[in-house]
């Protein structure tokens, strides 16, 4: 099973290389945006993406992002 984590695109670090910085619950990570940058990477700024192994796999809306983050927080509490 694969797990994707929501992150908000906060910066574009390399428009030609299609990479950017995402914020995941306060942690910032560089990810590859090639799978989701249809027009230009800059169009992704302030949008949520679902991240798996360093790649943004799809763009998601605020509702999906918040629901996923809440579910992950609940799972973390269960793990103890």
N, C-alpha and C positions, 0 to 999 in steps of 0.2 A: 504494500500500500504506500502511496506517495502522499506527502503532506505539503500543502502550499500555505505560505504565511503572507497575510496582507501587509503591504508597505506603501507609504505615500511617497511619490516622487517629489523630491525637494530641490534637486539640482541636476544639471546635465554636465558631466565631466568631460565627455568626448563625443561630440555630435557625429563626427565621422565614424567613430568606432562604436557608436550607439551604446554608450554606457552612461549611467547616472547614479546618483545617490538617493536611496530610499530611507525613510524613517520607519522603523519597526518598533513601536512602543518605546520611543526615546532613543533607540540604538540606530546609528546610521551605518549603512552598508552600501558598497558599490555593487551594482548589478548590471547585467547585460540586458539592454532594452530592445534588441533586434527583433524579437518575436512579436512585439507589440507596437513598435514605432512605424505606423502606416505612412504618415506624411512626414513628420519631423519629430525628433525626440523632444524638442521644446514644447510640443503640443501636449506632452504627458505631464508637464509640471502641475503639481497639486492634484493629480489623479491617483487613485488607488490601483495597485497592480498586485497580482497573486504571484509570489516568488517561490521558486523551487530550485535548489542547488545553484543559486547565483544567477538565475535567469528569471526575468519577468515573463510569465507564461500567458497572462491575459489581463485585460483591464476590467476592474470590478467597480461597482458603485459604492457609495457610502454605507448603504444599508447592509450589503453583503460583507463589506470589510468589518464593520462593527459587530455583526453577528458572528463572524468567524473569530474575531479577537476575543469576544465574550466566551465562545465555546472553548477556545484554547486556554483561557484563564480558568475556566471551570475544570478542565482536565488537569491543569497544573495543581489545583487545590486538591483534587482527588488523589494525585500522586503523592501528596503529602510533604 
